[in-house]
Amino acid sequence: MSIKDAAKEGDDGVLIDIEVRPGAKTVKIPSGYNPWRKRIEVRLSRQAQKGKANQQLIRELSGMFGIKENDVTLISGHTAHKKTVLIRGMNLEQINDLMESLMDKV
């Protein structure tokens, strides 16, 4: 299994399955990969209160992918550690290539 298992084509863009750890000392995307859950692990510095961690996740992903924040949508997991985000403006190959190159640095 590889990090590519966490992303798949959706109707409107690419869906990425993520497992978030809020309240970390530093932000790290990706911070690892969980092969059993097939989710990319992410550490966020904001606490999971009043949507602050979700907002930070969207902001960090948009910056990492070089797209607008409006092109990143939280599809599921608004109040959970396991989340799915929709990325518009990029294809699956672009996202997989970027995520694999970032995983090499983890």
trRosetta pair geometry for C-beta under 8 A, 3 or more apart (Angstrom, degrees):
i j d omega theta_ij theta_ji phi_ij phi_ji
1 5 5.3 -32 -163 -10 93 152
1 35 4.4 128 83 -152 133 103
1 38 6.8 -107 -170 -98 133 88
2 5 6.1 134 65 -10 53 93
2 33 7.9 -12 -179 157 40 163
2 100 7.8 8 168 -101 118 107
3 6 5.8 -40 -174 16 57 115
3 7 7.9 27 144 1 72 101
3 30 7.4 -157 -137 13 134 174
3 33 4.8 -104 -92 -102 87 148
3 40 6.4 58 -152 -91 97 96
3 96 7.4 148 103 -145 93 75
3 99 5.4 -157 140 131 133 117
3 100 6.0 173 61 -85 131 69
3 103 5.4 -145 -42 -52 157 158
4 7 6.4 -72 -159 45 46 95
4 96 5.0 31 -111 -134 91 122
4 99 7.9 153 -80 79 53 126
4 100 7.4 2 -56 -63 88 112
5 35 7.7 70 53 -139 143 64
5 38 4.4 -91 125 -145 113 110
6 16 6.0 36 137 -159 93 72
6 17 4.8 -125 -159 55 78 88
6 18 7.5 82 180 -70 125 50
6 33 7.0 -126 -31 -140 137 100
6 38 5.5 -180 -82 161 66 71
6 39 5.6 111 -122 -123 115 25
6 40 4.7 125 148 -30 167 87
6 99 7.8 -139 66 165 120 162
7 14 5.6 7 -171 174 107 112
7 15 6.9 160 -151 84 55 50
7 16 4.8 -15 -98 -100 86 77
7 17 7.6 -147 -69 15 41 72
7 92 6.1 157 133 -144 114 85
7 95 5.4 -173 -157 112 162 129
7 96 6.0 -150 61 -72 140 83
7 99 7.1 167 -23 7 138 157
8 14 7.2 161 81 -157 27 70
8 15 5.4 -17 63 60 79 99
8 92 7.1 -2 -152 -116 21 128
9 14 6.3 -50 -106 -106 43 66
9 15 7.6 31 118 16 8 86
9 92 5.3 -66 -66 -51 83 131
10 13 5.7 3 60 66 106 50
10 14 6.4 151 13 -123 92 12
10 15 4.3 95 -47 -31 122 103
10 86 6.1 -76 55 -125 158 100
12 86 6.2 28 81 -177 108 136
12 88 6.1 -41 145 -92 91 106
13 71 7.7 148 -108 -176 160 84
13 86 5.1 104 64 176 118 88
13 87 5.2 -153 150 85 128 46
13 88 4.0 -106 -77 -88 143 56
13 89 7.2 -2 -122 10 124 48
13 90 7.3 58 -162 53 103 65
14 86 7.3 145 73 -157 41 53
14 87 4.7 -21 62 59 94 101
14 90 6.3 -53 10 89 130 89
14 91 6.9 119 -53 -172 121 24
14 92 5.2 157 -110 -85 120 65
14 95 5.2 -174 122 -3 167 156
15 75 6.7 -29 -129 10 102 157
15 84 5.6 0 -172 -178 102 109
15 85 7.3 159 -151 80 53 39
15 86 5.8 -26 -95 -98 68 67
15 87 7.8 -175 -78 17 20 78
16 40 6.5 -21 174 19 107 129
16 84 7.0 161 77 -154 41 59
16 85 5.3 -16 57 59 94 89
16 87 6.3 39 -9 -13 114 116
16 95 6.9 -133 -73 173 121 142
17 37 7.6 -149 140 140 128 89
17 38 6.2 49 75 112 144 82
17 39 4.6 -94 128 -107 98 79
17 40 7.0 135 89 12 60 77
17 82 7.3 -10 -171 -170 92 88
17 83 7.6 159 -155 87 48 45
17 84 5.4 -25 -99 -100 62 82
18 39 5.9 117 -144 -171 9 98
18 40 5.2 -35 -110 67 69 88
18 41 7.7 133 -164 -103 67 16
18 42 5.4 2 -171 -2 114 125
18 57 7.4 139 117 -159 159 132
18 77 7.9 -165 67 77 85 159
18 82 7.6 155 85 -156 50 44
18 83 4.9 -21 67 68 98 92
18 84 7.2 161 19 -93 79 29
18 85 6.2 20 0 -1 128 106
19 34 5.8 25 12 6 149 138
19 37 6.3 67 -56 99 135 147
19 39 4.2 90 -25 123 99 136
19 40 7.1 -179 22 80 75 37
19 41 5.1 -29 70 -104 101 64
19 42 6.9 161 77 22 47 76
19 81 5.8 26 -161 145 73 95
19 82 5.7 -19 -103 -99 75 64
19 83 7.6 162 -91 22 26 74
20 42 5.1 -27 -107 73 65 104
20 43 8.0 138 -161 -99 57 21
20 44 6.0 -2 -165 1 104 119
20 48 7.8 125 116 -84 124 117
20 53 6.4 121 158 156 142 125
20 57 6.4 -56 -105 -86 136 135
20 77 8.0 141 10 145 116 131
20 81 5.4 -148 58 -156 73 62
20 82 8.0 -162 16 -70 78 18
20 83 5.9 27 -14 5 116 121
21 24 5.7 68 112 -51 101 114
21 31 7.3 -66 33 53 122 153
21 41 7.0 19 -9 -173 110 94
21 42 6.9 -180 24 89 73 51
21 43 4.9 -26 70 -108 106 68
21 44 7.0 166 81 23 51 71
21 81 7.2 32 -77 -147 49 113
22 44 4.9 -26 -112 71 62 107
22 46 6.2 -55 -153 91 103 61
22 47 5.6 96 149 -146 121 28
22 48 4.2 155 38 -41 162 89
22 53 4.0 -55 -105 -106 129 146
23 44 7.6 38 -1 87 34 75
23 45 7.4 35 -136 -165 14 31
23 46 7.6 -56 -65 107 46 25
23 47 5.1 45 -78 -102 92 68
23 48 7.2 -65 -28 -6 99 81
23 53 8.0 -47 -29 -87 65 126
24 27 7.2 135 77 -83 116 35
24 28 7.1 -76 118 15 157 98
24 43 3.8 7 0 -179 168 108
24 44 6.2 119 25 62 103 29
24 45 5.8 -79 71 -87 70 51
25 45 6.9 -15 150 -113 14 93
26 43 6.7 49 86 111 62 127
26 45 6.4 -21 -139 -72 13 108
27 43 6.4 -179 -142 99 31 79
27 44 5.8 18 -116 -126 85 45
27 45 5.2 -68 -54 -16 83 98
27 56 7.3 -133 -108 166 128 120
27 60 6.0 -150 179 -109 137 145
28 31 4.0 82 106 -83 117 97
28 42 7.1 -179 89 -156 62 49
28 43 4.3 30 42 44 94 110
28 106 7.8 102 173 -118 119 96
29 40 7.9 54 -159 144 75 121
29 42 5.0 13 -105 -129 84 98
29 43 7.7 -143 -58 42 59 60
29 60 5.5 136 -8 142 148 125
29 61 6.9 -130 179 -81 162 66
29 64 5.9 -94 97 -64 129 157
29 102 7.4 -14 119 163 61 152
30 33 6.6 26 159 -61 145 77
30 40 4.7 -91 -116 -174 125 106
30 41 6.1 89 -174 64 90 60
30 42 6.3 -76 -127 -81 56 69
30 99 6.4 57 -20 -155 129 88
30 102 5.8 117 21 114 88 118
30 103 5.8 -5 62 -83 130 79
30 106 6.4 -49 94 -67 87 138
31 41 4.8 -81 69 112 87 98
31 42 6.0 133 7 -122 101 20
31 43 4.5 69 -50 -10 153 100
31 106 6.6 134 -164 -133 27 123
32 40 7.9 158 88 -166 42 52
32 41 4.0 1 63 47 84 133
32 106 6.0 162 -82 172 54 150
33 39 7.5 173 -156 89 58 40
33 40 5.8 -33 -106 -113 75 55
33 41 6.3 -139 -73 5 21 92
33 103 6.5 9 -30 -126 121 131
34 37 4.4 10 114 42 124 102
34 38 7.2 -65 93 -6 78 13
34 39 4.9 2 51 57 111 84
34 40 7.9 -151 19 -77 79 9
34 41 5.8 101 -27 -53 94 103
35 38 6.8 23 -161 -79 34 54
37 82 7.2 -120 -179 -112 136 120
39 82 6.5 -95 -102 -132 160 87
40 99 6.7 -84 -105 -153 144 130
42 57 6.7 78 130 -122 153 101
44 53 5.0 117 100 -148 150 90
44 56 5.1 123 -159 100 122 131
44 57 6.1 -61 -82 -67 142 80
44 60 7.4 -149 -109 -2 95 151
45 56 7.1 -141 51 -167 73 160
46 52 4.3 -140 171 135 128 102
46 53 4.7 -173 94 -85 101 58
46 55 7.4 -47 93 63 172 89
46 56 4.3 167 11 -19 134 147
47 52 6.1 39 65 72 64 131
47 53 6.5 -100 111 -49 21 104
48 52 7.3 -159 -118 58 18 85
48 53 4.5 -31 -91 5 62 141
48 79 8.0 107 173 -150 116 54
49 52 5.7 9 66 16 66 117
49 53 7.7 91 18 -12 47 95
51 54 4.7 -56 -161 45 72 118
51 55 5.7 77 139 -27 87 98
51 78 7.6 -27 -106 -172 93 93
52 55 5.7 -53 -148 35 31 112
52 56 6.4 30 154 -17 64 106
53 56 5.6 -54 -148 38 34 112
53 57 6.3 40 151 -25 65 103
54 57 5.5 -49 -148 32 32 115
54 58 6.6 30 155 -16 64 103
54 74 5.7 -23 -161 -57 113 162
54 78 6.5 7 -92 -146 152 64
54 83 7.8 168 -113 -115 89 153
55 58 5.9 -55 -151 36 31 109
55 59 6.3 29 153 -16 65 109
56 59 5.6 -56 -145 40 32 112
56 60 6.0 29 158 -18 68 109
57 60 6.0 -58 -143 39 25 107
57 61 6.2 21 160 -15 63 110
57 74 7.3 77 89 -81 127 115
57 83 7.3 35 161 83 167 163
57 85 7.3 -151 142 -71 117 141
58 61 6.0 -57 -143 39 26 107
58 62 6.3 25 160 -18 63 109
58 69 5.6 70 145 -157 105 92
58 72 4.7 161 -149 103 79 122
58 73 7.9 36 -119 -92 117 20
58 74 6.6 -82 -69 -38 109 99
58 85 7.6 177 -96 -132 72 131
59 62 6.1 -58 -148 36 26 109
59 63 6.5 22 156 -14 62 110
59 69 6.1 -12 -97 -107 56 118
60 63 5.8 -59 -150 40 30 110
60 64 6.1 30 155 -21 66 110
61 64 5.6 -55 -143 37 31 112
61 65 6.1 12 164 -2 67 111
61 72 4.9 135 92 -128 120 151
61 85 6.5 -76 -142 138 178 165
61 87 7.2 -120 159 -94 123 108
62 65 6.3 -65 -141 49 25 97
62 66 8.0 -147 166 30 53 4
62 67 5.3 -104 -148 78 73 72
62 68 6.2 -43 -156 134 127 17
62 69 4.5 -80 -40 -86 168 53
62 71 6.6 122 -118 59 99 90
62 72 4.9 -118 -64 -6 90 132
63 66 7.4 27 -174 -73 29 39
64 98 7.5 129 152 157 95 133
64 102 7.8 11 -165 -80 124 154
65 71 8.0 -123 95 101 132 121
65 72 7.6 144 38 -71 135 115
65 87 6.3 -168 -108 -151 174 129
65 89 7.9 121 138 86 123 107
65 90 5.9 -98 -171 -30 124 152
65 95 7.2 -13 -115 -106 119 84
65 98 6.9 120 -108 104 71 170
67 71 4.3 -81 151 71 124 143
67 72 6.9 132 90 -39 115 92
67 87 7.2 122 43 -164 157 90
67 88 7.3 166 177 78 149 64
67 89 4.7 145 -127 77 132 141
67 90 6.7 -106 -51 -28 139 107
68 71 4.9 101 62 -3 77 102
68 89 7.7 107 26 -17 83 161
69 72 6.0 -63 -159 38 44 104
71 87 6.7 39 143 -162 90 55
71 88 4.3 -123 -155 63 85 91
71 89 4.7 -19 -154 4 148 125
72 85 6.0 -5 -169 -180 86 123
72 86 7.3 157 -155 79 38 56
72 87 6.0 -3 -105 -105 72 67
72 88 7.8 -139 -61 22 35 77
73 85 6.6 153 78 -161 42 70
73 86 4.4 -10 60 54 98 105
73 88 7.6 43 -1 -14 105 105
74 77 7.0 -110 -175 67 103 81
74 78 6.1 108 132 -89 132 75
74 83 6.2 -49 -147 -169 98 121
74 84 7.7 115 -164 79 55 50
74 85 5.6 -41 -101 -103 50 80
75 83 7.9 129 52 177 70 75
75 84 4.6 -49 64 98 112 97
75 85 6.4 166 4 -115 89 20
75 86 5.2 93 -50 -28 114 100
76 83 6.5 173 90 -151 60 52
76 84 4.6 29 43 35 96 104
77 80 4.3 -92 -148 62 77 101
77 81 7.4 -76 -167 74 119 21
77 82 5.2 -133 -112 98 134 54
77 83 3.3 -147 85 -99 141 60
77 84 6.2 126 3 8 117 63
78 83 7.7 100 -59 -116 28 104
80 83 6.7 165 81 -65 85 70
87 90 5.6 -28 138 47 116 110
87 95 6.3 126 76 -91 154 138
90 94 4.6 -121 -171 83 100 132
90 95 5.4 110 127 -53 127 92
91 94 5.2 97 56 8 70 103
91 95 7.3 -143 97 -2 36 91
92 95 5.9 -61 -149 40 31 108
92 96 6.1 29 157 -17 68 110
93 96 5.9 -56 -143 39 28 109
93 97 6.2 30 159 -20 64 107
94 97 6.0 -57 -148 35 27 110
94 98 6.4 21 157 -14 63 109
95 98 5.9 -58 -148 39 30 108
95 99 6.1 24 158 -15 66 111
96 99 5.9 -58 -141 41 28 108
96 100 6.1 28 161 -19 65 109
97 100 6.0 -57 -146 37 26 108
97 101 6.4 22 157 -16 62 108
98 101 5.9 -59 -149 37 29 108
98 102 6.4 24 155 -15 65 108
99 102 5.7 -57 -147 40 32 109
99 103 6.2 36 153 -24 66 106
100 103 5.5 -51 -144 33 33 114
100 104 6.8 43 153 -28 61 98
101 104 5.8 -43 -157 20 35 117
101 105 7.5 28 148 -13 59 102
102 105 5.8 -59 -163 33 42 110
102 106 7.2 54 142 -38 67 95
103 106 5.4 -37 -154 7 46 119
